[in-house]
């Protein structure tokens, strides 16, 4: 992960959790769509700049704890890494089998994919016929 993206994530998280600056809170409740004044916007801008100045990038241990936490985002990241690992291992298995036979082979462990591909092709070719039959 790039340091700039870590800092951007930290900024967004801090801004989402930050209380509304005092300049914005002074807007009367009776006029919710009142346009803020230039002074109010400048005060809000200064408050946000102060919050950004206090932010620090996450350390490696903080990043790891966020990924391994049991929040939904952390779990999906773990699922994604697991999927990438399984797909990579498929590549490794095929490479080892090819090196042993000294020719390109598809290991027997991959034969189930043929049925999945045939099923997908069946549904792809079946779909246009159903649409053309319903329009006739």
Buried (B, 14 or more C-beta within 10 A) or exposed (E): EEEEEBBEBBBEEBEEEEEEBEBBEEBEEEEEEEEBEEEBEEBBEEBBEEBEEEEEBBEEEEBEEBBEEEEEEBEEBBEEEEEEEEEEEBEEEBEEBBEEEEEEEEBEEEEEEEEEEEEEEEEEEEEEEEEEEEEE
